[in-house]
Amino acid sequence: MTDVLITGSGPTGLTLACDLALRGFAVRVIDRRTEPHHESRGKGLLPGSLDVFRRLGVLEALEATGNKKVVLRKYFDGEHINDTPTEAGLLLGQWQIEAALRDRLAGLGVRVEYGSELAGISQDESGVHAELADGTVIGARYVAGCDGGRSTTRKLLGIPFEGNGQEEPAMVIGDVRAPGLGRDAWHQWFTSDGGGMLLCPMPGTDSFQLQASPERNERGEPVPPSLESFQRLFDRHARVPGIRLVDATWISAWRVNVRMATRMREGRAFLAGDAAHVQPIAGGLGMNTGIQDAAALGRTLAAALSGPGGEEVLDAYEAERLPVVADVLADTAERYERVVEAVRTPGQGTEVGMNRAQPPAGA
């Protein structure tokens, strides 16, 4: 019987694991993946997240890799419009954030148990019993589902995930190298037909994170992303001769989704991060909100594990986070609409990702 079983080893799950382990509680972290990923994904840490990581003792390692100052270099129809310096927090790849958290967790005697897929959950007065796909049963006093937007934990708990989403991808995304392209700025190309492409240099690597409007075929249908389609999009939007994109280590498509769980607790089981809410990427609030979820859930579980653990103590997490999540979803939906509109306006300050606008409290 462990104190807390955490499903999912992304930033939310690892933050929660470090928080609880530092407080002296026994934790286990399982993940159905067989190994860590190496993808940039969420890439901007806001000040609130930096405060959490300072307390956990990982901020110094992150600052040694990340970039605090970012220049947003904007173009319209191939012409340079302006450079906008910004200091919104810390820029680095999600895989680098997770690596720092795993190292911290390993120093506390806990390692992620990869290849462990959750298959069932049952609860009683003494705790939670989590059954894995291989038949193993793990007993825990509490379970925290931090296993992403397609959360198995949420589905097993029967918690509705309400909202809406789009079937067609709104953006293609990936990690590529672009030899010859300057790494002194986050390049943001927009065109008068409403398209756009962004190439952000990822600190500590020689790669860029690419974000772009999807390529479409003659029938107007989105073309599945590939290195070849990335190159065609680059040639169309950037109009920089002689630059060839190479070494695509991550290729994906992103769809607009605005969804949140109707509740973040079911008995002794809790949800946090994308398992509880997903939102547009504008503002870079998704990963940061999950990190704040983890900090709040750590406080709640620590109070329950070290005291009587009554219903009022356990209810505190949902009472704190549900209103924040609702505000973040509304805020990011509005930001995303502003970004879509700004793409069509020459010179407008479009800041996708590390947005300088003040996020909702608790994001």
Secondary structure as UniProt FT lines:
FT   STRAND          2..7
FT   HELIX           11..22
FT   TURN            23..24
FT   STRAND          27..31
FT   STRAND          44..45
FT   HELIX           47..56
FT   HELIX           59..65
FT   STRAND          70..76
FT   TURN            77..78
FT   STRAND          79..86
FT   STRAND          90..91
FT   HELIX           94..107
FT   TURN            108..109
FT   STRAND          113..114
FT   STRAND          118..124
FT   TURN            125..126
FT   STRAND          127..132
FT   TURN            133..134
FT   STRAND          137..145
FT   TURN            149..150
FT   HELIX           152..157
FT   STRAND          161..165
FT   STRAND          171..177
FT   TURN            179..180
FT   STRAND          186..190
FT   TURN            192..193
FT   STRAND          196..201
FT   TURN            203..204
FT   STRAND          208..212
FT   TURN            218..219
FT   HELIX           227..237
FT   TURN            241..242
FT   STRAND          246..254
FT   STRAND          257..261
FT   STRAND          265..266
FT   TURN            267..268
FT   STRAND          269..271
FT   HELIX           273..275
FT   STRAND          277..278
FT   TURN            282..283
FT   HELIX           286..306
FT   HELIX           311..342
FT   TURN            343..344
FT   TURN            346..347
FT   TURN            361..362
//
